[in-house]
Amino acid sequence: MNDGLSTVLICGYSDVDSLKHAEYLGMHYSINVCNEIEEAMQLLDDNPVDLILAHHQNKFFNAIEFLKKSRISHPNTVRMLAGKLSKDEMHLAINDAAIYQFLSPSWPVEQVELHVKRAMENRELSYRHRHLSRELKIAEDVLKKYDEKIDKTIEDGHQFEKLVYCSRSMATLCNMAKKASKTNLPIIIQGATGTGKELMAKAIHSNGDRSDRPLLVHNCGGMTDELLHSELFGHVKGAYTGAVGDRLGLLPAADGGTVFLDEIADVSRNFQVSLLRFLQEGEIKPLGSDKIIHCDVRVIAASNRPLEDLIESGEFREDLFYRLNGFQLNIPPLKTRIDDIELLTEYLAKRYAQSINRKILGVAPEVIEKFQLHNWPGNVRELENEIKRMVAITDNGNFVNTESISLHIGELKAIPKISDEAVTLDGLTLKQKVESLEEKIISRTLQQFRWNQSKTAKELGLSRMGLSNKIKRYKLSSNELSV
C-alpha cells in the first residue's frame, strides 16, 4: 500500500547511496529499491511505478539496458538516469531508452529530490493534457453529431426564408405564399400574435420581383388618424401643430417596393377610406397639401383578428377588404402544428446558441415532449423566448434539459388516450357510458390546463358557464390536480 503516494523505483546505486536516497525521497514518495534487472522488471510488473531513478554502472548494473526494456513494457513510467556515461551511451539512453533527464552522481539528494518533483509534476500535467484532449475530442465529436442531427432535422423539414416548418398545413401555406410572391397583388396575412406574420411578409418580398427595392414596415395599432396619415402619406410644414418641416411618408418612400401594414384591423373607418383610394388609384395626398403624388407600392396587410368577422360587426370596410385580398394567407397557430415543434426547437436553440457563442449538446427529448403538451398562446414568439431563456442558463457542453424549463410547462402531463375498452358499455346504458367518458375528458383537460377554466372551455368548445355546470354535475375538484 502506498497510501496514495507516487511510487519511485531506485536501482543500481550502492547500498549507502540507495539508503540515502530512499530515506530522503521516502518523505514524499513510496520507495522501492532493487539492484537486479530481473527483479526490477518483476517489481514493475507487480506494482505501478511512476518514476525510475537508475544509476548506470557497466559491470554492476546496466541501467541503459534496463530502461530500454522498461520503455517497452511500461511506457508511461518516467525514466531518469545517473552515472558517468560516454557520448555513445548518452545517445543510446536518449534514443533507445527515452530518458527524461540525466542526473549527475555527484548531486546531493536535495537536488535529486527537486528534479524528481519536477518530473512528477510534468508527468501529471502530461496525463491531464492527454485526458483533457481526449475529452475535448469526444465533446467535439458529440457536438459534430448534434450539429449533423440538427442539420438533418432541418433538411428533412422545409424553409421559406426564416420560416421553418415540416407540417402539412405550413407546407401548403408557404407554397401558396411563394406563388403570391411572384405577383404584384396585395396580400392579407392573418394569424394569432406571434405566428410569424412579419416573417411571412419579408419572405414574400424577398422572393418577389421587388426584392431589390425597399420593404418598409409599419404597425398601425394605437395611432390617431392624423398621425397615421402623416406616417403613411407624409405631411407638409405647418400641417398640424409640431409639423416643423415637410415629411415624406412611408408609401412614397417605398415607391417601387413593398409596405407591410401590421395590425390593419386597428385602422379607423375614416382612415380606411384614404387607404382604399390609394389602393384603387395609386395616389396619395400628404397631410396639409393639395399636391397629389403617384407611387407604385405593393401592400401586404396583416391582422391578428379575422377581418371577415370585423366586416360583419361593421368595424372594417368590405370594399377595402376586397382591395387588399389579392391573396389571403392564414397562418395556423402553433398548437395545431405539433409536427413543427421539434424542428423549430432544434433550429431556434442552435441559432441562439451560436449568437451568444455557446456550445450545447442538444435539446433533451423530454423537453420536446413537454413543449408538445403546451398550447403556446404566444405561438412561435413564445417558443423562441422560452428556448432563448433555457439556452442562456444551460452550461457549455450540456444538454438543454427540463431543469431549465418554465414551471407552467414543466408541470404539464400527457392526457392518456381513451382505449378501445373505454368505448364498450360494460353493463352500463349508453347515456351512463357517455357521461362517464365526458367526465374523464373534462377532468383530464382541466388537469392539462392546470384548472384554468377559460382555457379548458375554449379547448372543449364549451361556454364558460357550460363548463362550470358540468364541473358541478360531476363534482370535480381542483384537489385532484396531479403535480
CORFEN-V144053 format. One record per residue. N is the residue number from 0. SS is DSSP state (~ for helix, > for strand, _ for the rest). PHI is phi in whole degrees, -180 to 180 (999 if undefined). BURIAL is 1 if it has 16 or more other ideal C-beta (glycine too) atoms within 10 Angstrom, else 0. Layout:
N/SS/PHI/BURIAL, N/SS/PHI/BURIAL
This chain:
0/_/999/0, 1/_/-110/0, 2/_/53/0, 3/_/86/0, 4/_/-79/0, 5/_/-68/1, 6/>/-106/1, 7/>/-119/1, 8/>/-104/1, 9/>/-104/1, 10/>/-147/1, 11/_/90/1, 12/_/-88/1, 13/_/-67/0, 14/~/-58/0, 15/~/-66/0, 16/~/-66/0, 17/~/-60/1, 18/~/-64/0, 19/~/-63/0, 20/~/-67/1, 21/~/-63/1, 22/~/-66/0, 23/~/-75/1, 24/~/-71/1, 25/_/-66/0, 26/_/-71/0, 27/_/-126/0, 28/_/-135/1, 29/>/-87/1, 30/>/-113/1, 31/>/-122/1, 32/>/-123/1, 33/>/-155/1, 34/_/-126/1, 35/_/-120/0, 36/~/-62/1, 37/~/-64/0, 38/~/-65/0, 39/~/-65/1, 40/~/-65/1, 41/~/-66/0, 42/~/-61/1, 43/~/-64/1, 44/~/-72/0, 45/~/-85/0, 46/_/-135/0, 47/_/-68/0, 48/_/-116/1, 49/_/-89/1, 50/>/-147/1, 51/>/-111/1, 52/>/-111/1, 53/>/-115/1, 54/>/-109/1, 55/_/-88/1, 56/>/-137/1, 57/_/-51/0, 58/_/-86/0, 59/_/-89/0, 60/>/-152/1, 61/_/-83/0, 62/~/-65/1, 63/~/-65/1, 64/~/-65/0, 65/~/-63/1, 66/~/-70/1, 67/~/-62/1, 68/~/-67/0, 69/~/-68/1, 70/~/-62/1, 71/~/-76/0, 72/~/-81/0, 73/_/-138/0, 74/_/-66/0, 75/_/-88/0, 76/_/-82/1, 77/>/-78/1, 78/>/-119/1, 79/>/-122/1, 80/>/-128/1, 81/>/-120/1, 82/_/129/1, 83/_/-87/0, 84/_/-118/1, 85/_/-76/0, 86/~/-62/0, 87/~/-65/0, 88/~/-66/1, 89/~/-65/0, 90/~/-62/0, 91/~/-64/1, 92/~/-65/1, 93/~/-70/0, 94/~/-80/0, 95/_/-95/0, 96/_/-100/1, 97/_/51/0, 98/_/-66/1, 99/_/-75/1, 100/>/-160/0, 101/>/-93/0, 102/>/-121/1, 103/_/-83/0, 104/_/-66/0, 105/_/-88/0, 106/_/-70/0, 107/_/-70/0, 108/~/-63/0, 109/~/-63/0, 110/~/-72/0, 111/~/-62/1, 112/~/-61/1, 113/~/-63/0, 114/~/-70/1, 115/~/-63/1, 116/~/-60/0, 117/~/-64/0, 118/~/-64/1, 119/~/-67/1, 120/~/-64/0, 121/~/-65/0, 122/~/-63/1, 123/~/-65/0, 124/~/-63/0, 125/~/-62/0, 126/~/-61/0, 127/~/-64/0, 128/~/-62/0, 129/~/-63/0, 130/~/-71/0, 131/~/-65/0, 132/~/-62/0, 133/~/-66/0, 134/~/-65/0, 135/~/-65/0, 136/~/-65/0, 137/~/-63/0, 138/~/-62/0, 139/~/-63/0, 140/~/-64/0, 141/~/-64/0, 142/~/-63/0, 143/~/-64/0, 144/~/-64/0, 145/~/-64/1, 146/~/-61/0, 147/~/-65/0, 148/~/-63/0, 149/~/-63/1, 150/~/-60/0, 151/~/-68/0, 152/~/-61/1, 153/~/-68/1, 154/~/-63/0, 155/~/-70/0, 156/_/-90/1, 157/>/-138/1, 158/>/-144/0, 159/>/-117/1, 160/_/57/1, 161/_/-96/0, 162/>/-87/1, 163/>/-113/1, 164/>/-162/1, 165/_/-143/1, 166/_/-72/1, 167/~/-64/0, 168/~/-64/0, 169/~/-73/1, 170/~/-63/0, 171/~/-64/0, 172/~/-64/1, 173/~/-70/1, 174/~/-63/0, 175/~/-67/0, 176/~/-63/1, 177/~/-64/0, 178/~/-68/0, 179/~/-64/1, 180/~/-64/1, 181/_/-83/0, 182/_/-110/0, 183/_/-110/0, 184/_/-71/0, 185/_/-66/1, 186/>/-134/1, 187/>/-109/1, 188/>/-112/1, 189/>/-118/1, 190/_/171/1, 191/_/-65/1, 192/_/-57/0, 193/_/89/1, 194/_/-83/1, 195/_/106/1, 196/~/-66/1, 197/~/-69/1, 198/~/-62/1, 199/~/-64/1, 200/~/-62/1, 201/~/-65/1, 202/~/-65/1, 203/~/-63/1, 204/~/-62/1, 205/~/-66/0, 206/_/-99/1, 207/_/-101/1, 208/_/-72/0, 209/_/-98/1, 210/_/-63/0, 211/_/-86/0, 212/_/-109/1, 213/_/-70/0, 214/>/-113/1, 215/>/-110/1, 216/>/-115/1, 217/>/-144/1, 218/>/-96/0, 219/_/-85/1, 220/_/-70/0, 221/_/69/0, 222/_/-118/1, 223/_/-71/0, 224/~/-60/0, 225/~/-62/0, 226/~/-67/0, 227/~/-66/1, 228/~/-61/1, 229/~/-66/1, 230/~/-65/1, 231/~/-89/1, 232/~/-100/1, 233/>/90/1, 234/>/-150/1, 235/_/-108/0, 236/_/-57/0, 237/_/83/0, 238/_/-64/1, 239/_/-157/0, 240/_/-59/0, 241/_/100/0, 242/_/-83/1, 243/_/-86/0, 244/_/-163/0, 245/_/-70/0, 246/>/-134/1, 247/>/-82/0, 248/_/-73/1, 249/~/-65/1, 250/~/-67/1, 251/~/-65/1, 252/~/-68/1, 253/_/-95/1, 254/_/-51/0, 255/_/91/0, 256/_/-115/1, 257/>/-132/1, 258/>/-120/1, 259/>/-104/1, 260/>/-103/1, 261/>/-86/1, 262/_/55/1, 263/~/-63/1, 264/~/-67/1, 265/~/-86/1, 266/_/-74/1, 267/_/-68/0, 268/~/-64/0, 269/~/-65/0, 270/~/-72/1, 271/~/-58/1, 272/~/-64/0, 273/~/-64/1, 274/~/-68/1, 275/~/-63/1, 276/~/-61/0, 277/~/-62/1, 278/~/-66/1, 279/~/-78/0, 280/~/-109/0, 281/_/70/0, 282/>/-118/0, 283/>/-134/1, 284/>/-126/1, 285/_/-57/1, 286/>/-62/1, 287/_/85/1, 288/_/-121/1, 289/_/-98/0, 290/_/-83/0, 291/>/-97/0, 292/>/-114/1, 293/>/-97/0, 294/_/-147/1, 295/_/-105/0, 296/_/-133/1, 297/>/-87/1, 298/>/-107/1, 299/>/-116/1, 300/>/-109/1, 301/>/-135/1, 302/>/-148/1, 303/_/-95/1, 304/_/-123/0, 305/_/-61/0, 306/~/-66/1, 307/~/-60/0, 308/~/-67/0, 309/~/-71/1, 310/~/-65/1, 311/~/-64/0, 312/_/-85/0, 313/_/84/0, 314/_/-86/1, 315/_/-134/1, 316/_/-71/1, 317/~/-67/0, 318/~/-67/0, 319/~/-68/1, 320/~/-57/1, 321/~/-71/0, 322/~/-69/1, 323/~/-79/1, 324/_/-87/0, 325/_/-66/1, 326/>/-132/1, 327/>/-120/0, 328/>/-118/1, 329/>/-105/0, 330/_/-82/1, 331/_/-71/1, 332/_/-67/1, 333/~/-64/1, 334/~/-65/0, 335/~/-95/0, 336/_/-121/1, 337/~/-57/0, 338/~/-63/1, 339/~/-84/1, 340/~/-65/1, 341/~/-63/1, 342/~/-61/1, 343/~/-63/1, 344/~/-62/1, 345/~/-63/1, 346/~/-64/1, 347/~/-68/1, 348/~/-65/1, 349/~/-65/1, 350/~/-64/1, 351/~/-72/1, 352/~/-59/1, 353/~/-66/0, 354/~/-68/0, 355/_/-108/0, 356/_/58/0, 357/_/-120/1, 358/_/-102/1, 359/>/-121/1, 360/>/-81/1, 361/>/144/1, 362/>/-106/1, 363/_/-62/1, 364/~/-56/0, 365/~/-63/0, 366/~/-67/1, 367/~/-60/0, 368/~/-61/0, 369/~/-66/1, 370/~/-60/1, 371/~/-74/1, 372/~/-88/0, 373/_/-81/1, 374/_/-87/1, 375/_/50/1, 376/_/-61/0, 377/_/-90/1, 378/~/59/1, 379/~/-64/1, 380/~/-64/0, 381/~/-66/1, 382/~/-61/1, 383/~/-63/1, 384/~/-65/0, 385/~/-64/1, 386/~/-66/1, 387/~/-59/1, 388/~/-64/0, 389/~/-67/1, 390/~/-65/1, 391/~/-63/0, 392/_/-102/0, 393/_/-90/1, 394/_/-68/0, 395/_/-55/0, 396/_/80/0, 397/>/-114/0, 398/>/-82/1, 399/>/-75/1, 400/_/-123/1, 401/~/-71/0, 402/~/-66/0, 403/~/-103/1, 404/_/-79/1, 405/_/-62/0, 406/~/-60/0, 407/~/-68/0, 408/~/-90/1, 409/~/-63/0, 410/_/-83/0, 411/_/-66/1, 412/_/-127/0, 413/_/-65/0, 414/_/-85/0, 415/_/-58/0, 416/_/-73/0, 417/_/-75/0, 418/_/-78/0, 419/~/-62/0, 420/~/-64/0, 421/~/-68/0, 422/~/-95/0, 423/_/-86/0, 424/_/-74/0, 425/_/53/0, 426/_/84/0, 427/_/-91/0, 428/_/-77/0, 429/~/-59/0, 430/~/-62/0, 431/~/-65/0, 432/~/-66/1, 433/~/-63/0, 434/~/-64/0, 435/~/-64/0, 436/~/-67/0, 437/~/-62/0, 438/~/-62/1, 439/~/-65/0, 440/~/-64/0, 441/~/-64/1, 442/~/-62/1, 443/~/-68/0, 444/~/-69/1, 445/~/-60/1, 446/~/-66/1, 447/~/-60/1, 448/_/-99/1, 449/_/54/0, 450/_/62/1, 451/_/-81/0, 452/~/-72/0, 453/~/-65/0, 454/~/-67/1, 455/~/-64/1, 456/~/-61/1, 457/~/-64/0, 458/~/-65/1, 459/~/-87/1, 460/_/74/0, 461/_/-111/1, 462/_/-76/0, 463/~/-60/0, 464/~/-68/0, 465/~/-61/0, 466/~/-65/1, 467/~/-59/0, 468/~/-65/0, 469/~/-71/1, 470/~/-62/1, 471/~/-67/0, 472/~/-63/0, 473/_/-93/0, 474/_/54/0, 475/_/-82/1, 476/_/-137/0, 477/~/-68/0, 478/~/-66/0, 479/~/-82/0, 480/_/-61/0, 481/_/-90/0, 482/_/-125/0
